[in-house]
Amino acid sequence: MVKLTMIARVMDGLPLAEGLDDGRDIKDAEFYKQQVKALFKNLSRGHNEASRMSVETGPYIFHYIIEGRVCYLTMCDRAYPKKLAFQYLEELRNEFERVNGSQIETAARPYAFIKFDTFIHKTKKLYQDTHTQRNIAKLNDELYEVHQIMTRNVQEVLGVGEQLDQVSQMSSRLSSESRIYADKAKDLNRQALIRKWAPVAIVLGVVFVLFWFKNKIW
C-alpha cells in the first residue's frame, strides 16, 4: 500500500505539499518523514544520481521522481508493485504541474500548496487496491517500464551525501587554513626583512644625521 506522499522543490528541499492523512497507520511515521526530509536535503545539495530511484528503508521503500524543479516521493510497503508506485507519482506530477507549475519557483514558505492534499488523497485511494481492473491494466501496460530504475539502501544514499558534505567541509577548512598559513608566512617574511635591514637603516640614519649636523656647523 501507499503509506506516505511528499512533494518538495529540488533546489532548496522546501516541502511543497504532502498527504495530510499519511502515516496514521505507520509505527515511527515521524522517523520516516525525517528520512524523507534528509533525502530532499541531499537532492538540494546536488547529490541526486538519477531522476527516478527507489530507496529501501526498513519494511518500506521510497520511490521518487524528479521532474523539472520538483521531487515527488512516496513510501510504500516493499511488496507494493514498483510499476504502480511510479505511475501514481506520474499522476501527481502531471496534476501538480498543471495546477501549480507557474508558482513553484516563487513559493516562499513550507507547504505553500497544502490544498493539493485533496488530489493526493483522492489519487492514493485509486492505487491502494492492486487488484482493481484499473490497476491490473496499469501493471500490464508494457509501454511503462520500471526495470531500469535503480534501487538502493537509505543508509547508503544518505551516507554518500554525508561523506560528500564532510569532503566539502574538509576542503573549505583546508582552504581557510592555507590562507591563514599564507598570511603568517607573509608576516614572518616581513619580520625577517625588518631584522635584516633594520641595522643598516639605523647606520644610514646616523650617518645622515651626522652629515646634516656637520653641514649645519660649517
Salt bridges, closest charged atoms under 4 A:
ASP12 OD2 - ARG9 NH2 2.66
GLU18 OE2 - LYS33 NZ 3.29
ASP21 OD2 - HIS121 ND1 2.90
ASP21 OD1 - LYS124 NZ 3.78
ASP22 OD1 - LYS124 NZ 2.52
ASP25 OD2 - LYS3 NZ 3.11
GLU49 OE1 - ARG152 NH1 2.66
GLU56 OE2 - ARG78 NH1 3.61
GLU67 OE2 - ARG52 NH2 3.06
GLU90 OE2 - ARG52 NH2 2.45
GLU90 OE1 - ARG93 NE 2.95
GLU91 OE2 - ARG134 NH2 2.62
GLU91 OE2 - LYS138 NZ 3.78
GLU95 OE2 - ARG98 NH2 2.73
GLU97 OE1 - ARG93 NH1 3.51
GLU105 OE2 - ARG69 NH1 3.69
ASP129 OD1 - HIS131 ND1 3.69
GLU145 OE2 - HIS147 NE2 3.05
GLU156 OE2 - ARG152 NH2 3.17
ASP165 OD2 - ARG45 NH1 2.14
ASP187 OD1 - ARG190 NH1 2.69
